[in-house]
């Protein structure tokens, strides 16, 4: 028997698969990281197409299956298109999403770290975006997830620290120097 559920989530990344499908990675407010399949989303007439862009937040409807959950519907909450208007905005957005993708695990999130992640996203998308606030919230998120405070490490920036934690080089460029 298939089980369906609805959750609010940030779209972290997407990878094309097959002719019209995408594997989408979400950060759900109440379920942690979810990797799911969005069938037919690359078709021109797909209603989910624009909603499932990295950086957007959406309410998503999923059906659990034996393999990956299937995303059936999505409703946009907050669009990130205005931050994608500049190269620095794209860089910042992709960096935050990559950090979230690396630090959160599938099928688990506590309320405090969820609220921090969504607060970081909201600050990043706000018209009065303050990089110092984002950096401070990111450092708080890292310690709440059980890692050592960045200030107590030899690292000069968050990206290097996250790369060490996850034992994998980061793809995005640094704009988050130590506060």
Secondary structure by P-SEA (a helix, b strand, c coil): ccccbbbbbbbccccccccbbbbcccccccccbbbbbbcccccccccccccccccbbbbbbbbbccccccccccccccccccccccaaaaaaaaaaaaaaaaccccccccaaaaaaaaaaaaaaacccccaaaaaaaaaaaaaaaccccccccccccaaaaaaaaaccccccccccccc
